[in-house]
Structures are given as structure tokens and as C-alpha cells.
Amino acid sequence: MQNEMSRLQMLGDTMTQHGTQMALALAILILGLLAARWMHNSLSQGIRKRYPKNKLALLMCNLLYGIIVIIVIMGTAVEFGAKPVNLLRLLTIIALVVTGVAIFLKPFIPTMPFKVGNTVKAGNLLGKVEAITFLNTRMKTFDGKTFFVPNRQILNDIVMNYQFTETRRLKIDVGIRYDQDLLKAKRTLESIMIEDPRVKTKPGPMVYVLNLASSSVDLGGRCWVDNKDYWVARCDLLEKAKLRFDSEGIKFAFPQLDLHINHDRIKAGGSFCPAPGGLVGPGAREASDEENI
């Protein structure tokens, strides 16, 4: 009981001597952190609205926020009785350690293979990265679902980043019938890509004969567009190809079965009886299957 009374008395003496100083230091810390947070939010929102693609401005905003927080903490410590010289020494040591770690250990620290805003496929998830934290990554799929994926799971799996490069090759594959003008179809498909302003001129669009299939001549158009324009440009070019080919009279291939029957032999005494295995009966000619696409 006597020990507890002595402790309470010591606490009371401490509050009497340093109570005002402690309250002022706590007020500086709380108000300073709140003010720094408000300034950071206001400044970052203004930068995102005015310069949405300027990453350097956002980096400078975060750096300014860190400097203000450090100044607030130092002011609180000085008000509480710490010596400014000792604080400067401590900050110098911390800065040197952080710089050394950043320079020498950064190549060995695993980093995520994408940034916020990239469209990626991680495992079975395809979506847009909304946020990256120390423990997980927040992804939003194109049907509106939000997933929180552990970073260790992403780092241990294959990740496809669709926006790692600035441009992406776009493919427009069509099939025409064998009786169509091949060179005209190639020129038409190439002109469709050249006329689109989103298609890059270097490397320029090209059209290839991909395959002489059993029922079609397969053409492949290849061109390069910006990553941000890929999906919309692909849909637009497919629509333009359909409309232009129709207007030029170039017919697309479609599955077709042609049966050739020898009527003269049937009239001479044969019979025609279709069966699952083909044409049977005396004088019947075997059918030829031609899939003209």
C-alpha cells in the first residue's frame, strides 16, 4: 500500500512539473499530423485532377508529406525536452541506413511485376490493379468483382501484364471463300488498318495468307496500337472488316456441304439411298465433301 502511494505521489509530481509541457507536445503531434494529412489529401487530389498522368508530381507530393511528418515529430520531441542536436544525429543515421538499404539491397527485394492501373492476369484472375499493399493486391475484374490477392501467391505464379509495354500487336483474322479475289481481299484488309488513326505506321500494317484450309483461305491482318486502345480498336476493326468486305462483294467463308450425284447412272438402273456411311446402291457415285468457307 505504501509503495502504491509513493508511485502515485511521483506521478502527481511529474504531472505537476511537466504536465503543461506534455499536453503541449501531444497537441503539437495530433494537430500537426492532422494538418499534414489534410494537406497531402488536398494536394494529391488536385494533382490527379490537373495532371492525371504525372507520376513525378505525385511522388513529390508524397515526399513533401513525409518531410512534414518528420518536422512534426521533431517539434514534438523538442517540446517534450529532447535536444535538437541529438535528433539531427538520429535522423542522419536513419537516412544513411535507409539509403544504403535502398542502394545495395533493392535488387534482392522482390517487387510486384505491375503497377496500379495495369491490366493483368494473375492465376485465373483477369482485371485491373487498384491498390498494392505490403500484404496483398486489390484487383477489380471486368464484371465488377473485387479480389484481395496475397502478394506471396502472385509472386509464386505466372503473371501476364498486358500494359507492361506501351504498344501491343493486334490481330484481325478472317476467312474467305476459295472463289474470291485473294489479292483484292488482302488490299481491302490492309486499307482498313491503314485508315484507322490508332494504328501505328512503324511497324506498318501487314496482311498474310495464314493457311489454305480445307474449306477457306485464312487471312491475317497484323498491326500495332497503343495498349490503352487495344480492345476498342480490335472491336472497331473487326466491324469495319465485315462492313467493307460486304460492300466490296468479298464473301466470307461458311461451312458448306456439296453432294455431286451422277444422274445418268441412276437412270440406267441404279438407285440412290443415303446412309450414314455415304451413298450406297448399284450405280451410285461416292459423294465428295467440300467445305467452302
Buried (B, 14 or more C-beta within 10 A) or exposed (E): EEEEEEEEEEEEEEEEEEEEEBEEBEEBBEEBBEEBEEBBEEBBEEBBEEEEEEEEBBEEBEEBBEEBBBEBBBBBBBBBEBEEEEBEEEEEEEEEEEEEEEEEEEEEEEEBBBEEEBBBBBEEBBBBBEEBEEEBBBBBEEEEEEBEBEBEEBEEEEBEBBBBEEEBEBEBBBBBBBEBEEEBBBEBBBBBBEEBEBBBEEEEBEBEEBEEEEBBBBBBBBBBBBBEBBBEBBEBBBEBBEEBBEEBEBBBBEEEEEEEEBEEBBEEEBEBEEEEEEBEEEBBBEBEEEBBB
